[in-house]
Amino acid sequence: MQELDDFIGDLEQMGDHFGTDLSDPLQDCRTIILVGIKENFAGSKSSTGFPWPKRKDNKPHPLLILTGELEEAATGGNGAINRVIDGITLDVGVDASSGQSGRPWAELHQEGGVKCPARSFMGFSEEVLVGCEDVLTEYAITEFVR
């Protein structure tokens, strides 16, 4: 699975290589990525399709979805990490700092810990990667034809 920082690095290199504005394909990729993360939460699964471990209590709500705060942060809302590439904000990822908008417990859920099994919600599924690859390939071909 490709990490977010690697993906962003690839996009920045593509922009440098073509010397062109990537705002349209980046917006399309942003949408594909955010839909993928929302699907992880909705399906209580990782981006690779691995189901989250079951709850240890009998509460009716799915884990990590009680308030929606973590999903909101992971998909560009309050608490998101904002990275700017070619003037487009790719607001994907959770600010895990202890600051005002941070979600310091996000990494524990993503990676797991001593008493908390991992319930990975970030990452790119194969479907997301292929979708972004298709968008970027089409864009690259269009740029070469010009």
SULGIUR-V880847 format. One record per backbone hydrogen bond with DSSP energy under -1.0 kcal/mol. CO is the residue of the C=O (numbers start at 1). NH is the residue of the N-H. If there is no record, write none. Layout:
co->CO nh->NH
co->CO nh->NH
This chain:
co->3 nh->7
co->4 nh->8
co->5 nh->9
co->6 nh->10
co->7 nh->11
co->8 nh->12
co->9 nh->13
co->10 nh->14
co->11 nh->15
co->12 nh->16
co->13 nh->17
co->14 nh->18
co->15 nh->19
co->22 nh->26
co->23 nh->27
co->24 nh->28
co->25 nh->29
co->26 nh->30
co->27 nh->31
co->28 nh->32
co->29 nh->33
co->30 nh->34
co->31 nh->35
co->32 nh->36
co->33 nh->37
co->34 nh->38
co->35 nh->39
co->36 nh->40
co->37 nh->41
co->38 nh->42
co->39 nh->43
co->40 nh->45
co->41 nh->44
co->44 nh->52
co->46 nh->49
co->50 nh->46
co->62 nh->65
co->68 nh->72
co->69 nh->73
co->70 nh->74
co->71 nh->75
co->72 nh->77
co->73 nh->76
co->74 nh->93
co->77 nh->80
co->79 nh->95
co->83 nh->90
co->85 nh->88
co->88 nh->85
co->89 nh->91
co->90 nh->83
co->90 nh->92
co->93 nh->81
co->95 nh->103
co->103 nh->106
co->105 nh->109
co->106 nh->110
co->107 nh->111
co->108 nh->112
co->109 nh->119
co->116 nh->113
co->125 nh->129
co->126 nh->130
co->127 nh->131
co->128 nh->132
co->129 nh->133
co->130 nh->134
co->131 nh->135
co->132 nh->136
co->133 nh->137
co->134 nh->138
co->135 nh->139
co->136 nh->140
co->137 nh->141
co->138 nh->142
co->139 nh->143
co->140 nh->144
co->141 nh->145
co->142 nh->146
